[in-house]
Amino acid sequence: MRLTDHVTLVASGAAGFDLSDPLDCHVYLVRGDRHSALVDAGAGRAPLDIARPDVVLLTHGHADHAGGAAALARRWPGLRILAGARAVPWIAAGDERALSVDRGKAAGVYPADYVFAPCPEVKAVADGEEFDLGGGVILRAVTTPGHADGHVCYHLRTPGYRALFSGDCVFTQGRISLQNLHDCRVPEYAASLASLAALDVDALFPGHHEVSLARAGRHLAAARDTVARGLLPRSTT
């Protein structure tokens, strides 16, 4: 599903557009003149129908976003796969307890036979690290803890517009994903939402649900304004 001149939605599950396996998050392919980047990897139960990207940028370690990283690493040896530093050892080891896969299975979110495959190839992305895809298309990592330890958003700059790949940090209408998990942290979440609202954003590409192709800053401002009142925005879950 082509979203802009540079962004294609290549997978999306039951909490999105039913383009791929029901467990998959939104998976985006970003193209410049010279390189491409995949934002998130889906759950890994079905292969992604894509050519080899130059880099895989994981927003966080939850299985619907990072469970497919190991399959991509096997498919393309040497593929660069990056994630937030706190999540890297958990993804590398396939630590289902640290990644809350065990909680997801208990809640019926993941089937009992789901396995998060270890991805030892994953490395840490640095806050502010940039990925120049060519033609003025640049992605920048923005550390945004709160929904999960090691959560990272990616800010896209192009000659014609700006966008945010927000993972599960913030969604349209200023909604968030606040869950009763060991690494979901309210003060850090509030600070991340406030910092994201300062970004120049035309489009919002979250990990699930609707996307926003214009005037997307209003969604980030809605989250910021709620936090400024000492509250937390409405959760999607």
C-alpha positions in Angstrom: 0.0 0.0 0.0 1.7 3.2 -1.2 1.3 6.0 1.3 3.7 8.7 0.0 6.4 8.9 -2.7 8.8 7.4 -0.2 6.7 5.3 2.2 5.0 2.0 1.5 3.0 -0.1 4.0 4.2 -3.6 3.3 2.5 -5.5 6.2 -0.4 -4.8 8.6 -2.3 -7.2 10.7 -5.6 -7.4 12.5 -5.1 -4.1 14.4 -4.6 -2.4 11.1 -5.5 -3.1 7.5 -5.3 -7.0 7.3 -2.6 -7.0 4.6 -0.6 -9.7 6.3 -0.5 -12.1 9.2 -3.0 -11.0 12.0 -0.2 -10.6 14.5 1.8 -8.1 12.5 2.1 -4.5 13.3 2.3 -1.9 10.5 5.6 -2.5 8.7 6.8 0.3 6.6 9.4 0.4 3.7 11.1 3.8 3.3 12.9 4.5 0.1 15.4 7.2 -1.0 17.3 7.5 -4.2 20.1 5.2 -3.0 18.9 3.1 0.0 15.9 1.7 1.8 14.9 1.1 5.4 12.3 -1.2 6.9 10.6 0.2 10.0 9.7 -2.8 12.2 9.6 -6.5 11.1 6.2 -7.9 12.1 5.6 -11.0 14.2 7.6 -13.3 11.9 4.9 -15.9 11.3 4.8 -15.2 7.6 7.5 -13.8 5.3 7.4 -10.2 4.1 7.1 -9.8 0.4 9.9 -7.3 -0.1 13.3 -6.9 -1.7 16.3 -6.7 0.7 16.4 -3.4 2.6 19.6 -1.7 3.6 18.7 -1.5 7.3 15.9 -2.7 9.6 14.9 -0.2 12.2 12.9 -1.7 15.1 10.7 0.6 17.2 10.7 -1.7 20.2 11.0 -5.4 21.1 7.4 -6.5 21.4 6.7 -9.6 19.3 4.3 -8.0 16.8 7.1 -5.5 15.9 10.3 -7.4 16.4 9.4 -11.1 16.2 10.2 -11.1 12.5 13.7 -9.8 12.8 15.3 -13.2 13.1 13.7 -14.4 9.8 15.0 -11.4 8.0 18.5 -12.0 9.4 18.4 -15.6 8.1 17.0 -14.6 4.8 19.6 -11.9 4.2 22.9 -12.7 6.0 24.7 -9.5 7.0 21.5 -7.4 7.0 21.8 -4.5 9.5 19.1 -4.7 12.2 18.9 -2.0 14.9 16.8 -1.5 18.0 16.9 0.6 21.2 19.7 -0.3 23.5 17.6 -1.6 26.4 15.7 -4.0 24.1 18.7 -5.3 22.2 19.8 -8.1 24.6 16.1 -9.3 24.9 15.6 -9.4 21.1 19.0 -11.1 20.7 18.2 -13.8 23.2 14.5 -14.2 22.3 13.8 -13.5 26.0 10.0 -13.9 26.0 9.6 -12.9 29.6 11.6 -9.7 29.2 9.7 -8.9 26.0 6.3 -9.7 27.7 5.5 -12.4 25.2 4.5 -14.6 28.2 2.0 -12.0 29.3 0.7 -11.7 25.8 0.1 -15.4 25.6 -1.7 -15.4 29.0 -4.0 -12.7 27.7 -4.7 -14.4 24.4 -2.9 -11.8 22.4 -0.4 -14.4 21.1 -1.2 -18.0 20.5 0.3 -20.5 23.0 2.6 -22.0 20.3 4.0 -18.6 19.2 7.8 -18.5 19.6 9.9 -15.3 19.5 13.0 -16.4 17.6 16.3 -15.0 18.9 18.0 -12.5 16.7 21.6 -12.2 17.8 22.4 -10.0 14.8 20.5 -7.0 16.3 22.6 -4.0 17.4 21.8 -0.8 19.3 20.7 2.4 17.5 21.9 5.7 19.1 19.5 8.5 19.9 19.9 11.1 17.1 21.5 8.6 14.7 20.7 9.4 11.1 20.2 7.2 8.1 20.6 9.0 4.7 18.7 7.1 2.1 19.5 9.5 -0.7 17.7 12.3 -2.5 17.2 14.3 0.7 15.4 11.4 2.4 16.7 11.0 6.0 15.5 9.1 9.0 16.6 10.1 12.5 16.2 7.9 15.6 14.4 9.5 18.5 14.6 7.7 21.9 11.1 7.5 23.4 10.8 5.2 26.4 7.5 4.7 28.1 5.5 2.2 26.2 8.4 -0.2 26.6 12.1 0.0 27.5 14.2 0.7 24.4 11.3 2.2 22.4 12.5 4.4 19.5 10.6 6.5 17.1 12.0 7.5 13.7 11.6 11.1 12.3 11.6 11.2 8.5 12.7 14.3 6.6 12.2 14.6 2.8 12.3 17.5 0.4 8.5 17.8 0.5 7.3 16.7 3.9 8.1 15.5 7.4 6.8 12.3 9.1 7.0 10.3 12.3 7.1 6.5 12.6 5.9 6.3 16.1 5.7 2.6 16.8 3.4 2.1 19.8 4.3 5.4 21.5 1.5 7.6 20.1 -1.4 7.1 17.6 -3.8 9.4 15.9 -6.0 11.5 18.1 -3.2 11.7 20.6 -3.9 8.1 21.9 -1.2 6.0 23.5 -0.6 2.4 24.5 -0.4 2.1 28.2 -0.1 -1.5 29.4 0.4 -3.3 32.7 3.9 -4.6 31.8 7.1 -4.4 33.7 8.8 -1.8 31.4 5.8 0.4 30.7 6.8 3.6 32.7 4.4 6.5 33.1 6.9 9.4 33.9 9.1 8.4 30.9 6.1 8.0 28.7 4.9 11.5 29.6 8.3 13.0 28.8 8.5 11.2 25.5 5.1 12.5 24.4 6.0 16.1 25.3 9.3 15.9 23.3 7.6 14.4 20.2 5.2 17.3 20.0 8.1 19.6 19.4 8.9 17.8 16.1 8.0 19.2 12.7 5.5 16.5 11.4 3.2 16.4 8.5 2.4 12.7 8.5 2.1 10.2 11.3 2.8 6.5 10.7 2.1 4.5 13.9 2.5 0.9 14.6 -1.3 0.1 14.4 -4.7 1.6 13.5 -5.1 4.7 11.4 -2.3 6.7 9.7 -2.4 10.4 9.1 -1.1 11.9 5.9 -1.5 15.6 6.6 -1.6 18.0 9.5 -0.3 15.2 11.7 1.2 17.5 14.3 -2.3 17.9 15.7 -2.2 14.3 17.0 1.2 14.9 18.8 -0.1 18.2 20.2 -3.2 16.5 21.6 -1.0 14.1 23.5 1.2 16.9 24.7 -1.7 19.0 25.9 -3.1 16.2 27.9 0.2 15.5 29.6 0.6 19.2 30.3 -2.6 19.0 32.4 -1.0 16.2 34.5 -3.1 13.5 32.8 -2.3 10.7 30.3 -4.0 10.4 27.0 -6.6 7.8 26.2 -5.0 4.4 25.6 -5.7 2.2 22.6 -5.6 -0.9 24.7 
